[in-house]
Amino acid sequence: MAHFISEDCIACGVCQPECPVEAISEGDIYAIDPDLCTDCGACADVCPVGAAQPE
């Protein structure tokens, strides 16, 4: 099961460098590629607004 980034994302960029498989892409709201995500939770651990959530 992959994580996803909700509408609560503030595009701060903290999550992107934490992803060990580079599944997070930058945008107005960051996005996680579900095909690459290994559900490690590293993004959720650092997100200041709780936007990175398990799907």
N, C-alpha and C positions, 0 to 999 in steps of 0.2 A: 504494500500500500504506500503510495507516494504522499508527500506533503503538498499543500497548495498555499498560495498567498491570497488572503482575503482583501476586500475593498478597504480594510483598515490600514493598508500599507501606506507609509508616508515617504517611500522611496529614499530612505536614508542610506541604503547601501551596506549596512552592517552585515547583513546575511550573506551577501554574494561571496566575499573572500573566505567565509567559513565552510562553504560547501566543498567537500572533498572530491566530488565528481563533476564539478562545474555545471550543475544542472540549473542554476539560477541566472536569468537574463535580466538586464536592466530595462527600465521603462518607466512610464508615469506611475504604474504599479508594477513591481517586479513580478516575474513569473517563474515557475518551476516546471521544468520539462519532466512530466511523469514517467517518461521512458528512461530517463537517466537517474532520477531520484532513487536512492537506496533506503529511504525512510530512516536515516540516521538521527534526525532531530537536531543537528547542529544549527540549522537556521532558526528553529523555534527557540533554542536556548538563548540566542543573542538578540532576538527581535524585541525592540523596546515597546512595541504596541501590541504584541501578540498576534500579528497578522499571519505568521507562518504556522499553519495548523495541519494536523493529520487529516487525510481525506477519508 
